[in-house]
Amino acid sequence: MSKVCEITGKRAMFGNNVSFSINKTKRRFNVNLSKKRFYLPEEDRWVTLKVSAKALKIINKKGISAVLKDAKAEGLVK
């Protein structure tokens, strides 16, 4: 499974570790992902999503139904 948020589409970024002597080596900046279950009262079922910390804040603000509708319009969720 790839490390991609299913709501925002955030994925890992790449950059450099820079030492004191300014030697550069490649590194990854991973996304802060967690697997969460959400209840959809309209469909009377539970949905498990892999979401980032930012996506959790968006869900708390807008609600899971509105967020899923927006994610389906962008093509992030089936």
N, C-alpha and C positions, 0 to 999 in steps of 0.2 A: 504494500500500500504506500502511495506517495504521501508526503507530509504537506497536504494542501487543505486549507479551511474550506468546508463545503458551503459556507454562507458568503464570505468575503472574497474567496479565491486567493488569499494570501499564500505564498509559498516561500521556500528557503531562498535567501540571498547569499551571494558569494562576495568575499573580500579578502583582505590580507591580514595576517598576523605580522606586526612590525616590531622587531626586537630593538634593543637599545642601540645596537650597531646598524640599525636601519636595514637589516636583512628581512626580506618579505617571503612569507610562505602562505599558500592558499588556505582558506578556512571557510566554514559555512556559518551563517546566522540562521538557525532553525526557528520555525514559528512555534509560539506557545500554544500547542494544541491539547485538547482534552476531549474524550468521548462523553457525550451527554445524551440523556433520554429526555424528550419533550413530549408532552401530552397535547394532542390536537382535539379539542372538544367538538369541532365541526365534523370531523371524521370518526370520532370516538375511538382513537387508537394512539399508540405510542410510536415515536419516531426516534431512532438513534442517529445522531449526527456527530461528525468530527469537526469541532469548532474551535476557533482561536479565542483568546481572552477578549479581544476587541469585539468579536461576534457576540459573545455573551452579553456584553454591555449594550449592544444594539438590540438584542432580543429582549432584554429587560426594559428598554425604552419603548420600542415599537410593538412588541408582542410577536409570538412565534408565527402566527398566521400571516401577518403582513410581511414579515421577513422572508418566509418561505415563498410567498407570492412574488416578491421582488427577485429572489434568487432563481426561481423558475423562469422569469422573464429574461434574466441575463444568461441563462443556460448553465448555471452552476449546479442545480439540483434537478433530478429527473421528475 
